[in-house]
Structure formats: structure tokens, C-alpha cells
């Protein structure tokens, strides 16, 4: 078991069973959705606002007994809000004076990559609930195409991370 970084722990929701009313139609939808999820397919819940789509998604995550990564889409959402971005640099300087007349200096400068919620969900196997998906611009959601269809998340090239998850 790996210990999550502090940022990851704040972003992950643990769904606990609560007061969820299960009617025959909700039971039918839940059973059907769980069949798709267990078969490796993603699901897209749609309907009018306020009908309980997000609550149902949280209920499904509870049925799967998996933590939830929740994302809210809006017009200002960018691809880096989904996958992450470069954030600052790490500078490392090593001075070796093993032999007193020889000075060896090594400098290393590398970008720091910070995962965002989609990348964390893919790395850790969390259930991703993307609320208000339709409020995000289409070019932002393009990153989801390969993640949902081929089960591959393509990341920008970097020296300290793989390019694919």
C-alpha cells in the first residue's frame, strides 16, 4: 500500500453508505451501470439538472468500494486542470572535493510535474466523477478520448515521469 501525498488525500473522497433511497427504477439503473463498470466500460449519466446524477455516481462508487476523484467542469477549465502541469524547478548542485586539488561540480535543473485529478485517478485506480462535463470546452475534454477508449492517458514528455499511464 502506498501512502498518498497530502494533496492527494485532500482531493480524494471516501464515499460512505448513507441515506440513499433505492427505488425499483434506481435499482435497475444501478445494476445496469455496475454491469458496464465491471466489464471495463465507462458510463455517462445524463438528464435534467437536479435529478440526482452526481448522487447516483457517488452511490455507484460506493457499490464499487473505491475512492472517488470529483471534478467540476466549467468554461475556464483547461487540459492542465485535468492532467496536471509543470510547476517550478528543482535545482541540485553537487560539489565533490574528494581529492583536495580537484573540484568536481555537478548542476542539475529539472521541471517539477504536479499531477491533477484525472492523472491521480488513473495512477491510483480511483473512480472519476466528472460533474458538469458539458460546461467544459470540447478541446479540454479531448484528453479523455484515449483515456476512456484505449485506457491510455497521454502526458506531456518529461524527464521525471512516464509519457503514458
Phi, psi and omega in degrees: 000133179263149178271129182284147174295156180305320180296320180295317182298325179287334186270341186266133178257134172259116182275129178249143179301136182221212181273075178254119183277122180251108175267169177303321180289322177295320178298319179296315179296317180298314180298315180295315180298318180295326175298316177297313182297317178293336178275358177094010179263151172273158177236154179232113177269132179223157181160178180297158179298143175081015182263000174098021180297314180293319178297319177295320178298320177293323177295318178296319177297322177295320178297328178278349181058043179235148176295158184245137170250117186254130178236138175246119180276148172204180185293334181272358182294137179239168177300324179292337174291336177273308188260333182120183182199170173287136181221093177080187184227157170244127180248129181232128179234125181243123178246124182243119180235047182300315174258123191300337180267356181240127177246120179250125181236129175240128177246136178224130178231121180223152178288148172259127178262134177242117179293147172255188192294320179296316180295317178297319179297318179293317181297318188263350180078031179279160172279126181262123175247111182256095183276145181058042179307320185287351178275345178276153178291147182302322181294334177289319183282353178301330180298337180283339185302307181289328180294321182276323183275307185262355183063034179232128174254118181270126180250157177298147181298138179204155182280340185248019178206154175288157180276345182227145171238000000 
